[in-house]
Amino acid sequence: ARAGGSEVRAGGAATEEARLLSLAAEQRLSTEVRKAVFVAIMGSDDYIHAFDRISKLKVKKAQKAEVVRVLMHCCGAEATFNAFYALLAARLCSAHREYKFAFHFAMWDAFKQLHDAPLNKVANTAKLLAQLLNRGALPVTVLKVVRWHDLDQRALFFWQVCFCELLNASTDVMTRTMLPLGSDGPAELRDGVLLFIKRDLERLVRRTRKDLFPALSHLLRILSPSSGGM
């Protein structure tokens, strides 16, 4: 009876893998590595299971960027944000330095492609970035490539979503995340973020997210050079 049950489970698993492989092909995940990572992620029970399945793939160092690309693809394709992807991404970053670097560069590429992306992908990627920052998986200096003075509508939406997600964190978490941009931090990046806050975020928070205004005020104190970073 146990053997028969195992055969049934094995058959079900094979059917599910075939379905996921077909779905990967539909989404133009063409390489064998990308297909395998897609199956590992989408066929998992939770982020720990997904991490274990990805680990068992034994991807080479140069292929870790492929894992990141697939994870971000899956996250962006969801109708609404699923924190599963942030938990998995943070776990990968904590396990291997190469994943942290790969997410760094993948986010930079995502910033360049916002104008062509659908709104759900823009919002999901923005929330993924915010959670990776708040979890310490990525440093806030990943924002150094952003042209804060020249944001188009998609980029503006992206950063408004991202910073609202950042503001949703606890005071301690937000302080830890943003303190590197304080008075001793990179002035050009700090000034750019302050420009965005004053010009594009503060009005939004006052109008539609008044619950975030205390957090925004705290963030401004962190970023104010005259306050010594606090």
N, C-alpha and C positions, 0 to 999 in steps of 0.2 A: 504493500500500500504506500509506503514512504517513497519507494522508487517511482511508482506511478505518479504520485503527487509532484515529485521532483521534475518528472518529464513534462507535466502540465505547466509548472512554473517556468521551466526552461523554454517551453514553447511560447508562453505568454511574453517572456522577456525578449525572445527573438522577434516576435511580432512587433513589440513596442520599439525595439531598436530599428527595425526595418521602417516603421512609420516615421521615426525621428530622422533617419537617414534620408528618407524621401523629402521630409520637410526641410532639411538642411540643403538639399539640392535645389528645392524651390526658392530658397533664400540666397542662392548663389554662393554658398559656402563650398567652394570647389575642391580645395586641397584635402588630402586625407587627414591631416592634423586638425584642420578646422571642423571637419565632419565629426571626428572622434571627440573633440572638445564639446561641440554642440550636443552630441548624444550624452556625454558625461554630465553636462550642466542640466539639460532639460529632462533627463531621465532620473534625476536625483530626488531624494525625499526632502532634504533640507541642505543648508549651505555646508554643513560639516560633511554630509554624504557626498556632496558635489566636490568638495576639496579632496576627499579621499579618492574619488573616481578620477579626478584630474591627476592626482599624484601617481596613480597607478599607470597612467599613460606614459610616464617617464619621458616627457617631452625634453628635447635638447635645449641647451641654454639659448640658442638662437631662435628657438621656436616658442619661447615664452611670450613673445610679443603677439603670436597668433592666438594664444589663450586669451590674452587681454582683449584683442580685437573681437573675438567671438563673444566674450562676456559683455562687452559694451554694445555689440550688435543686439544681443538678446535683450538686454536692459532697455535699449532704445526702442525695440519693437513692441514692448508691452503697451497696452492702452493707457495704463496708469503706472506710476512708479511702484516697484516691488523692492522692499528693503533687503530681500534675499540676495540681490546682486551686490549691494554695498557690503553686506556681511561676508560674502564669498570673496569679494575683491580685497577687503581689509585682511582677511585670513591669508590670502595669497601673498599680499605685500609683507605681512609679518613673517612669513615662512621663507621667502626668497627675495633677496635684494633686487634681482633681475626683474621681478614683477613690479616693484615700485618704480624702477626706471621706465619700464614699458608703459605703465599707466601714465607716467609723467608725459611721455612723448605722445601717447595716444590722445590724451586730453588736449595737448597743443594742436594736434591735427583736427580734433573735434571743433576747437574754437574757430579754425579756418573754414569749416564746412557748415557752419550754422545757417547761412543764408539759403542753403539748398535742403535743409532738413525739415521734416514735418514737425508740427508743434509738439506732439507727444514725445518724439525722440529728443527734441530740444529740452523739454521739461524734465524728462527722465534722466538725461545726461547731467543736467544742472543739479538735480537732487543727488545723483550718484557722487558727483564731485564734492558737494557740500558735506556729505556723510563721510567721504574719505578724508576730507580735511578735518572734520570734527573728531574722527577716530584716530587721527595722527598717522594715517596710512600714507598721506601725501603732505608735503610742506606747503604753507601758504604762498611760498615763492613761486609755485607753479603758475601763479597769476601774473608773473612779471612780463609775459609776452603780450598781454592784453592792451589794446589801444583804447584806453578809457575815454579819450576825448573824441573818438570817432566810431561810436557803436551804431550799427544799423538796427532796424527794428527787431530782427531775430536775435541778435546779440544782446540787445537791451532786455528782451524778454528772458533770455537765458540767465543773465546776471541778476535780474530781479528775483527769479525763482531760486537761484543758488543762494543769494544772500538772505532771502526770507527763510530758507531751510537752515542756514547757519544761525540765524537769530532765534530759531526754535529750540536750539540747544540750551543746556543749562548755562548759567553765568560762568561757572568754573570751566566748562568745556570751551565756551566761546573765548574766554580770556586766554586759555592755553593755545587755542588755534590762532588767534589774531595778534597776540602779544609780540611775535616776531616782527610785526609791522609798526611797532610803537616807536618811540623817539630814537631808539638806537638801531632801528631797522632801515631797510632800503628806502630812501626818501622819495625816489621817483615812483616806486610802486605805491607807497603810502599816499602820496599826493594824488595819484590816479584813482585809487579806491575812494579817497575822500571826495574827489570830484564827482564820481559816480553816485556816492551816497547823497551828497547835497543836491545834485542836479536831477537824479533819476530815481532814487530809492526812497528818500525821506517823504516826498510827496505821496508816493504810493502807499507807504506804511500809514501815514496820517489819514489817508482817504479810505483804504480798504482793509488794513491790518493793524488797527489801533492797539491790539493786544501785544504787538511786537515793539511798540514804541519804547518801553523801558529798556528792552534789550538793545535797540538801536542807539539810545542815548548812552548806554554803557559802552557800546562799540566805538562811538565817537570819542569817548573819554580815553579809550585805549589808544586810539590812533592820533590823538592830539599831542603834538610834540611838546607843548607847554605843560602837559600833565605828567611827564616822565614815564609815559606808557601805561598809566593806570587812571 
